[in-house]
Amino acid sequence: MAEFKDFMKLDIRVGKITKVDKFVKANDPAYKLWLDFGKEIGERKSSAQITDLYTPEDLIGKQVLAVVNFPPKQIADFMSEVLVLGVYGKNGVVLIEPDKKVEPGSRLG
């Protein structure tokens, strides 16, 4: 069983999606995302299988939660640097986002 100290090892921050491209080389339908995490962390990239519920136009400017301290992961020809968080809904993955605007880089706490 995980303990609270294990959860505290995760650095979960708010990132603002600034750019989205279709990830044509991914095995499953996905987008390439560029996210702004503010001055401390800067811009990071992620691959996300969220095409069932979101279009690229839906995603620009959206604030989402992401784990920023996992090691980068190579996916096809793209280096995913953060893990964008979502939940599996009936029709696809639903992104986790704050219900009010906050500064990019704000930490989950």
MARFIKOL-223303 format. One record per residue (C-alpha): residue in one letter; residue number from 0; x, z, y. Coordinates in steps of 0.2 Angstrom, whole numbers. Layout:
REM MARFIKOL-223303
{node A NUM {X Z Y}}
...
END
This chain:
REM MARFIKOL-223303
{node M 0 {0 0 0}}
{node A 1 {6 -4 17}}
{node E 2 {10 10 29}}
{node F 3 {7 11 48}}
{node K 4 {26 10 51}}
{node D 5 {25 -7 42}}
{node F 6 {13 -14 54}}
{node M 7 {23 -8 68}}
{node K 8 {37 -20 63}}
{node L 9 {26 -34 68}}
{node D 10 {28 -40 86}}
{node I 11 {11 -48 90}}
{node R 12 {10 -56 107}}
{node V 13 {-3 -67 117}}
{node G 14 {3 -85 119}}
{node K 15 {-5 -98 130}}
{node I 16 {-6 -115 122}}
{node T 17 {2 -128 133}}
{node K 18 {3 -143 122}}
{node V 19 {-5 -150 106}}
{node D 20 {0 -164 95}}
{node K 21 {-7 -170 78}}
{node F 22 {5 -166 64}}
{node V 23 {4 -182 54}}
{node K 24 {18 -177 42}}
{node A 25 {10 -161 37}}
{node N 26 {3 -160 19}}
{node D 27 {-13 -153 25}}
{node P 28 {-22 -158 42}}
{node A 29 {-13 -148 56}}
{node Y 30 {-8 -147 74}}
{node K 31 {9 -144 82}}
{node L 32 {7 -131 95}}
{node W 33 {18 -126 110}}
{node L 34 {14 -109 117}}
{node D 35 {20 -100 132}}
{node F 36 {24 -81 129}}
{node G 37 {30 -77 147}}
{node K 38 {47 -74 154}}
{node E 39 {53 -62 140}}
{node I 40 {50 -74 126}}
{node G 41 {47 -91 133}}
{node E 42 {40 -106 124}}
{node R 43 {39 -106 106}}
{node K 44 {31 -119 93}}
{node S 45 {20 -117 79}}
{node S 46 {11 -127 66}}
{node A 47 {-7 -123 63}}
{node Q 48 {-20 -129 50}}
{node I 49 {-35 -127 63}}
{node T 50 {-41 -145 63}}
{node D 51 {-58 -141 56}}
{node L 52 {-65 -131 71}}
{node Y 53 {-53 -136 85}}
{node T 54 {-49 -152 94}}
{node P 55 {-32 -154 104}}
{node E 56 {-43 -153 120}}
{node D 57 {-51 -137 115}}
{node L 58 {-34 -129 113}}
{node I 59 {-25 -132 129}}
{node G 60 {-25 -117 140}}
{node K 61 {-32 -106 126}}
{node Q 62 {-24 -88 123}}
{node V 63 {-21 -83 105}}
{node L 64 {-12 -70 96}}
{node A 65 {4 -74 86}}
{node V 66 {18 -65 77}}
{node V 67 {34 -69 86}}
{node N 68 {47 -60 76}}
{node F 69 {45 -69 59}}
{node P 70 {60 -81 55}}
{node P 71 {57 -99 59}}
{node K 72 {50 -110 45}}
{node Q 73 {53 -128 43}}
{node I 74 {37 -138 40}}
{node A 75 {41 -156 36}}
{node D 76 {51 -162 52}}
{node F 77 {45 -148 63}}
{node M 78 {52 -130 65}}
{node S 79 {38 -117 67}}
{node E 80 {44 -102 76}}
{node V 81 {29 -91 77}}
{node L 82 {13 -87 66}}
{node V 83 {-3 -90 76}}
{node L 84 {-16 -78 69}}
{node G 85 {-33 -83 63}}
{node V 86 {-47 -78 51}}
{node Y 87 {-55 -89 38}}
{node G 88 {-73 -92 43}}
{node K 89 {-86 -102 33}}
{node N 90 {-81 -118 42}}
{node G 91 {-62 -116 44}}
{node V 92 {-49 -105 52}}
{node V 93 {-55 -96 68}}
{node L 94 {-41 -91 80}}
{node I 95 {-39 -73 86}}
{node E 96 {-39 -72 105}}
{node P 97 {-42 -59 118}}
{node D 98 {-59 -58 125}}
{node K 99 {-52 -57 143}}
{node K 100 {-37 -66 151}}
{node V 101 {-20 -57 150}}
{node E 102 {-3 -61 155}}
{node P 103 {6 -72 142}}
{node G 104 {18 -62 131}}
{node S 105 {6 -46 132}}
{node R 106 {9 -36 116}}
{node L 107 {-4 -31 104}}
{node G 108 {-5 -12 105}}
END
